Amino acid sequence: MTAAPETLRAPLVVEFPFTRSLGPVQSAFLTGLRERTVLGVRTEAGRVLVPPVEYDPETAAELRELVEVDPTGTVTTWAWNPEPRPGQPLPTPFAWVLVRLDGADTALLHALDAPGPEAVRTGMRVRVRWAAERQGAITDIACFEPYDSEPHKSEPYDSDQQTGRPPRPHDGRFAAPVTGIVAPARLDYTYSPGRAQTAYLHALAQRRTVGERCPSCAKVYVPPRGACPTCGVATTEQVEVGPRGTVTTFCVVNIKAKNLDIEVPYVYAHIALDGAALALHGRIAGIPHDQVRMGLRVEPVWSEDGRYPDHYRPSGEPDADYDTYKELL
């Protein structure tokens, strides 16, 4: 009996800080949260949107009329989260809820601290639990919590009707307004490559680069995908390519990435390995960044453990003619 090939598995984290500047409406909203004040914006039709937006989603008209709404509200819909992930609002099981704050016409997504799903229902009354330390971010609302009160109106709950006190005009002015935010984005995966990429990774461990040839168009794809993206047919024939290749296009990186120990500026390029029909990504080193060019011939420099090319460096060969790689840009 032949032993089944090892199933490769590895954690994969996609993480980056998203930095953005704020316009007057978003700046007032986030600064207001820091001051325990919830602001919305009124549309030309009179609807109050919370969270506020800068342009009417129906007419695209610019919106600037800020109003204050109450920190209490009504759950319009919800879903129970039995296993919170790192970085979510609460470390214990909680409900994701859409809450229409009193005075608003739209709902705000946040977490509700509740002992279990049996304690959550559409129409229940909740209020904001403010974070102990606030800095001008949506996390200044730590979560929502159940609130034993009735809306400030005599009618029964209606998911399409505004509840609570009418929104109050607000000029949006606060001391030391928040003008920008950095929002971390992170996705955690457990990645299991398929047959084609498993063979590709095993070959890299032997300092070889292999692709797969399409039986229809004869193009060799690296890394292999198990099927030709052009013809849509399965690929099984392995073809070793490289190790040298040609820089087809590139960019100069001038912003240092978090947790990446590479000094800027550096060059990241598309590299068409010899024999491949698809360019792959790679960092270029061993040459000043302002001397990297299209057509530059390069070769791999393997990582210390020999499992993958750490970067590519000039091979010393003459530059490739444009016609040899123009279809791989």
Secondary structure, DSSP 4 states (H G I P E B T S, - for coil): -PPPPPPP-EEEEEEEEEEEE--HHHHHHHHHHHTT-EEEEE-TTS-EESS--SB-TTT--B---EEEE-SEEEEEEEEEESSPPTTSS-SS-EEEEEEEETT-SS-EEEEE--SSGGG--TT-EEEEEE-SS--SSGGGEEEEEE-----SSSSPP-TTS--SSPPEE-----SS---EEEEEEEEEEEE---HHHHHHHHHHTTT-EEEEE-TTT--EESS--SB-TTT--B--EEEEE-S-EEEEEEEEE-SPPTT---PSSEEEEEEEETT-SS-EEEEE-SS-GGG--TT-EEEEEE-TTSSSEEEEEE-SSPPPPGGGTGGG-
